[in-house]
């Protein structure tokens, strides 16, 4: 499999081009601040793919909830060939 090094999300972990703090990393994903919206977190699948496998998706959900239980995430339209989630809000419980 060829890794597209022109992909900015691949370069985050393959080339260690981290321009924001690293919050978490394992074999499946990496969590950093979004470079264009630094107050928002970004969860990036470490495998260059449009969609995660079921196991990867479950793992990402588990990590996101464990580390950031009040965050709301979305799959942005930008960079559609590399799966990632972008924080959009914080859920405020009464």
MDTraj code that builds the backbone (N, CA, C; nanometers):
import mdtraj as md
import numpy as np

residues = "UNK UNK UNK UNK UNK UNK UNK UNK UNK UNK UNK UNK UNK UNK UNK UNK UNK UNK UNK UNK UNK UNK UNK UNK UNK UNK UNK UNK UNK UNK UNK UNK UNK UNK UNK UNK UNK UNK UNK UNK UNK UNK UNK UNK UNK UNK UNK UNK UNK UNK UNK UNK UNK UNK UNK UNK UNK UNK UNK UNK UNK UNK UNK UNK UNK UNK UNK UNK UNK UNK UNK UNK UNK UNK UNK UNK UNK UNK UNK UNK UNK UNK UNK UNK UNK UNK UNK UNK UNK UNK UNK UNK UNK UNK".split()
xyz = np.array([
    [0.0827, -0.1185, 0.0000],
    [0.0000, 0.0000, 0.0000],
    [0.0873, 0.1251, 0.0000],
    [0.0600, 0.2160, -0.0885],
    [0.1346, 0.3399, -0.0966],
    [0.0728, 0.4425, -0.0020],
    [0.1574, 0.5040, 0.0773],
    [0.1107, 0.6066, 0.1703],
    [0.1220, 0.7409, 0.1001],
    [0.0115, 0.8126, 0.0856],
    [0.0156, 0.9426, 0.0173],
    [0.0712, 1.0525, 0.1086],
    [0.2002, 1.0825, 0.0933],
    [0.2618, 1.1819, 0.1798],
    [0.2195, 1.3239, 0.1447],
    [0.1385, 1.3386, 0.0395],
    [0.0820, 1.4703, 0.0124],
    [-0.0429, 1.4927, 0.0973],
    [-0.0856, 1.3921, 0.1708],
    [-0.2016, 1.4034, 0.2590],
    [-0.1565, 1.4688, 0.3899],
    [-0.2129, 1.5839, 0.4250],
    [-0.1694, 1.6508, 0.5483],
    [-0.1992, 1.5710, 0.6747],
    [-0.3020, 1.4871, 0.6710],
    [-0.3321, 1.4063, 0.7889],
    [-0.2323, 1.2927, 0.8056],
    [-0.1881, 1.2329, 0.6962],
    [-0.0841, 1.1292, 0.7046],
    [0.0467, 1.1882, 0.7569],
    [0.0780, 1.3087, 0.7122],
    [0.2039, 1.3717, 0.7543],
    [0.2055, 1.4022, 0.9039],
    [0.0878, 1.4174, 0.9650],
    [0.0842, 1.4430, 1.1095],
    [0.1589, 1.3367, 1.1876],
    [0.1340, 1.2105, 1.1530],
    [0.1955, 1.1029, 1.2311],
    [0.3098, 1.0331, 1.1595],
    [0.3083, 1.0283, 1.0268],
    [0.4180, 0.9613, 0.9563],
    [0.5445, 1.0462, 0.9533],
    [0.5279, 1.1737, 0.9308],
    [0.6420, 1.2651, 0.9240],
    [0.6585, 1.3472, 1.0516],
    [0.5678, 1.3243, 1.1469],
    [0.5680, 1.3962, 1.2756],
    [0.5612, 1.5472, 1.2535],
    [0.4784, 1.5898, 1.1598],
    [0.4583, 1.7316, 1.1318],
    [0.3483, 1.7873, 1.2227],
    [0.3707, 1.7744, 1.3502],
    [0.2742, 1.8212, 1.4491],
    [0.2973, 1.9699, 1.4744],
    [0.1959, 2.0492, 1.4498],
    [0.2053, 2.1929, 1.4744],
    [0.1182, 2.2335, 1.5929],
    [0.0483, 2.1370, 1.6499],
    [-0.0360, 2.1596, 1.7668],
    [-0.0044, 2.0511, 1.8694],
    [-0.0503, 2.0672, 1.9920],
    [-0.0230, 1.9651, 2.0947],
    [-0.0797, 1.8281, 2.0577],
    [-0.0071, 1.7266, 2.0986],
    [-0.0502, 1.5881, 2.0835],
    [-0.1179, 1.5468, 2.2140],
    [-0.2446, 1.5051, 2.2068],
    [-0.3187, 1.4659, 2.3259],
    [-0.3197, 1.3151, 2.3466],
    [-0.3151, 1.2405, 2.2361],
    [-0.3245, 1.0951, 2.2464],
    [-0.2740, 1.0340, 2.1172],
    [-0.2120, 0.9177, 2.1306],
    [-0.1707, 0.8420, 2.0128],
    [-0.1642, 0.6949, 2.0482],
    [-0.2142, 0.6113, 1.9579],
    [-0.2000, 0.4671, 1.9696],
    [-0.1856, 0.4121, 1.8277],
    [-0.2002, 0.2830, 1.8115],
    [-0.1811, 0.2206, 1.6799],
    [-0.2927, 0.2552, 1.5815],
    [-0.4060, 0.3044, 1.6300],
    [-0.5219, 0.3292, 1.5435],
    [-0.5446, 0.4765, 1.5140],
    [-0.5239, 0.5626, 1.6133],
    [-0.5567, 0.7037, 1.5921],
    [-0.4615, 0.7966, 1.6649],
    [-0.4732, 0.9221, 1.6295],
    [-0.3967, 1.0289, 1.6927],
    [-0.4953, 1.1423, 1.7199],
    [-0.4773, 1.2109, 1.8343],
    [-0.5643, 1.3238, 1.8679],
    [-0.4773, 1.4470, 1.8895],
    [-0.5073, 1.5501, 1.8127],
    [-0.4346, 1.6765, 1.8179],
    [-0.5356, 1.7912, 1.8123],
    [-0.4858, 1.9137, 1.8304],
    [-0.5692, 2.0298, 1.8029],
    [-0.5732, 2.0492, 1.6519],
    [-0.6848, 2.0962, 1.6023],
    [-0.6979, 2.1273, 1.4605],
    [-0.6063, 2.2463, 1.4288],
    [-0.5298, 2.2377, 1.3220],
    [-0.4369, 2.3449, 1.2858],
    [-0.5104, 2.4728, 1.2440],
    [-0.6293, 2.4588, 1.1849],
    [-0.7033, 2.5778, 1.1414],
    [-0.8015, 2.6286, 1.2460],
    [-0.8350, 2.5447, 1.3429],
    [-0.9235, 2.5826, 1.4542],
    [-0.8597, 2.5305, 1.5835],
    [-0.7556, 2.5959, 1.6337],
    [-0.6767, 2.5424, 1.7461],
    [-0.7540, 2.5135, 1.8741],
    [-0.8707, 2.5706, 1.8904],
    [-0.9468, 2.5421, 2.0122],
    [-1.0287, 2.4135, 1.9996],
    [-1.0229, 2.3493, 1.8826],
    [-1.0991, 2.2270, 1.8568],
    [-1.0052, 2.1086, 1.8378],
    [-1.0466, 1.9927, 1.8890],
    [-0.9679, 1.8694, 1.8748],
    [-0.9965, 1.8021, 1.7411],
    [-0.9005, 1.7230, 1.6968],
    [-0.9110, 1.6467, 1.5733],
    [-0.8666, 1.5045, 1.6037],
    [-0.9495, 1.4059, 1.5688],
    [-0.9133, 1.2652, 1.5835],
    [-0.8879, 1.2117, 1.4430],
    [-0.7664, 1.1627, 1.4193],
    [-0.7264, 1.1187, 1.2861],
    [-0.6984, 0.9690, 1.2872],
    [-0.7629, 0.8979, 1.1970],
    [-0.7332, 0.7566, 1.1768],
    [-0.5919, 0.7458, 1.1205],
    [-0.5087, 0.6604, 1.1777],
    [-0.3704, 0.6501, 1.1314],
    [-0.3562, 0.5728, 1.0004],
    [-0.4595, 0.5064, 0.9615],
    [-0.4580, 0.4356, 0.8335],
    [-0.5253, 0.5266, 0.7308],
    [-0.4591, 0.5500, 0.6176],
    [-0.5166, 0.6366, 0.5146],
    [-0.6328, 0.5625, 0.4484],
    [-0.7538, 0.6005, 0.4879],
    [-0.8744, 0.5362, 0.4363],
    [-0.9908, 0.6324, 0.4493],
    [-1.0894, 0.6149, 0.3618],
    [-1.2084, 0.7004, 0.3669],
    [-1.2937, 0.6715, 0.4890],
    [-1.2991, 0.5447, 0.5290],
    [-1.3795, 0.5035, 0.6430],
    [-1.3019, 0.4061, 0.7305],
    [-1.3250, 0.4111, 0.8611],
    [-1.2610, 0.3134, 0.9491],
    [-1.3325, 0.1794, 0.9407],
    [-1.2630, 0.0739, 0.9799],
    [-1.3288, -0.0553, 0.9959],
    [-1.4213, -0.0453, 1.1170],
    [-1.5050, -0.1438, 1.1365],
    [-1.5935, -0.1445, 1.2532],
    [-1.5124, -0.1394, 1.3824],
    [-1.4068, -0.2181, 1.3895],
    [-1.3226, -0.2185, 1.5103],
    [-1.2552, -0.0837, 1.5323],
    [-1.2053, -0.0226, 1.4247],
    [-1.1421, 0.1084, 1.4362],
    [-1.2437, 0.2133, 1.4826],
    [-1.3631, 0.2107, 1.4253],
    [-1.4678, 0.3070, 1.4626],
    [-1.5055, 0.2919, 1.6096],
    [-1.5208, 0.1684, 1.6547],
    [-1.5534, 0.1447, 1.7957],
    [-1.4412, 0.1932, 1.8871],
    [-1.3176, 0.1678, 1.8471],
    [-1.2027, 0.2120, 1.9257],
    [-1.1986, 0.3657, 1.9341],
    [-1.2181, 0.4322, 1.8215],
    [-1.2159, 0.5781, 1.8183],
    [-1.3268, 0.6351, 1.9063],
    [-1.4458, 0.5771, 1.8979],
    [-1.5566, 0.6223, 1.9832],
    [-1.5225, 0.6053, 2.1305],
    [-1.4655, 0.4919, 2.1644],
    [-1.4295, 0.4632, 2.3034],
    [-1.3259, 0.5626, 2.3550],
    [-1.2227, 0.5877, 2.2764],
    [-1.1171, 0.6812, 2.3167],
    [-1.1726, 0.8232, 2.3273],
    [-1.2524, 0.8635, 2.2292],
    [-1.3099, 0.9988, 2.2306],
    [-1.3948, 1.0194, 2.3557],
    [-1.4777, 0.9225, 2.3877],
    [-1.5643, 0.9358, 2.5050],
    [-1.4837, 0.9309, 2.6348],
    [-1.3840, 0.8452, 2.6384],
    [-1.3019, 0.8318, 2.7591],
    [-1.2220, 0.9598, 2.7870],
    [-1.1602, 1.0161, 2.6843],
    [-1.0751, 1.1338, 2.7030],
    [-1.1523, 1.2652, 2.7024],
    [-1.2585, 1.2712, 2.6240],
    [-1.3348, 1.3954, 2.6071],
    [-1.4844, 1.3649, 2.6130],
    [-1.5363, 1.3265, 2.7292],
    [-1.6745, 1.2778, 2.7381],
    [-1.7818, 1.3796, 2.7026],
    [-1.7505, 1.5071, 2.7064],
    [-1.8522, 1.6086, 2.6789],
    [-1.8403, 1.6695, 2.5398],
    [-1.7520, 1.6179, 2.4570],
    [-1.7324, 1.6728, 2.3230],
    [-1.8291, 1.6100, 2.2231],
    [-1.8651, 1.6889, 2.1224],
    [-1.9474, 1.6418, 2.0116],
    [-1.8583, 1.6451, 1.8878],
    [-1.8626, 1.5388, 1.8084],
    [-1.7730, 1.5232, 1.6936],
    [-1.8526, 1.5151, 1.5642],
    [-1.7879, 1.5531, 1.4536],
    [-1.8484, 1.5373, 1.3216],
    [-1.7405, 1.4952, 1.2226],
    [-1.7866, 1.4347, 1.1153],
    [-1.6984, 1.3949, 1.0063],
    [-1.7029, 1.5063, 0.9027],
    [-1.5982, 1.5879, 0.8929],
    [-1.6019, 1.7010, 0.8007],
    [-1.5877, 1.6595, 0.6548],
    [-1.6340, 1.7447, 0.5665],
    [-1.6268, 1.7169, 0.4225],
    [-1.4867, 1.7418, 0.3663],
    [-1.4082, 1.8222, 0.4363],
    [-1.2725, 1.8477, 0.3882],
    [-1.1886, 1.7213, 0.4037],
    [-1.0977, 1.6988, 0.3131],
    [-1.0117, 1.5807, 0.3128],
    [-1.0928, 1.4513, 0.3221],
    [-1.1854, 1.4304, 0.2303],
    [-1.2761, 1.3158, 0.2401],
    [-1.2097, 1.1796, 0.2208],
    [-1.0856, 1.1750, 0.1726],
    [-1.0217, 1.0453, 0.1496],
    [-0.9429, 0.9951, 0.2710],
    [-0.9399, 1.0727, 0.3800],
    [-0.8711, 1.0291, 0.5020],
    [-0.9648, 1.0545, 0.6200],
    [-1.0114, 0.9467, 0.6822],
    [-1.1091, 0.9588, 0.7893],
    [-1.0531, 1.0355, 0.9086],
    [-1.1319, 1.1308, 0.9548],
    [-1.1007, 1.2049, 1.0760],
    [-1.2294, 1.2644, 1.1319],
    [-1.2260, 1.2933, 1.2587],
    [-1.3399, 1.3572, 1.3251],
    [-1.2949, 1.4912, 1.3798],
    [-1.3835, 1.5882, 1.3704],
    [-1.3555, 1.7232, 1.4158],
    [-1.4506, 1.7570, 1.5299],
    [-1.3951, 1.8107, 1.6365],
    [-1.4793, 1.8551, 1.7476],
    [-1.5605, 1.9761, 1.7020],
    [-1.6906, 1.9749, 1.7318],
    [-1.7713, 2.0899, 1.6939],
    [-1.8300, 2.1627, 1.8138],
    [-1.8392, 2.0963, 1.9267],
    [-1.9040, 2.1598, 2.0400],
    [-1.8789, 2.0789, 2.1662],
    [-1.9194, 2.1360, 2.2759],
    [-1.9184, 2.0660, 2.4032],
    [-2.0615, 2.0537, 2.4511],
    [-2.0979, 1.9345, 2.4916],
    [-2.2326, 1.9089, 2.5398],
    [-2.2414, 1.9537, 2.6852],
    [-2.3326, 2.0434, 2.7143],
    [-2.3514, 2.0930, 2.8506],
    [-2.4708, 2.0262, 2.9142],
    [-2.4443, 1.9428, 3.0093],
    [-2.5529, 1.8759, 3.0822],
    [-2.6113, 1.9714, 3.1854],
    [-2.7404, 1.9597, 3.2089],
    [-2.8016, 2.0436, 3.3130],
    [-2.7538, 2.0041, 3.4517],
])
top = md.Topology()
chain = top.add_chain()
for i, resn in enumerate(residues, 1):
    res = top.add_residue(resn, chain, resSeq=i)
    for name in ("N", "CA", "C"):
        top.add_atom(name, md.element.get_by_symbol(name[0]), res)
traj = md.Trajectory(xyz[None], top)
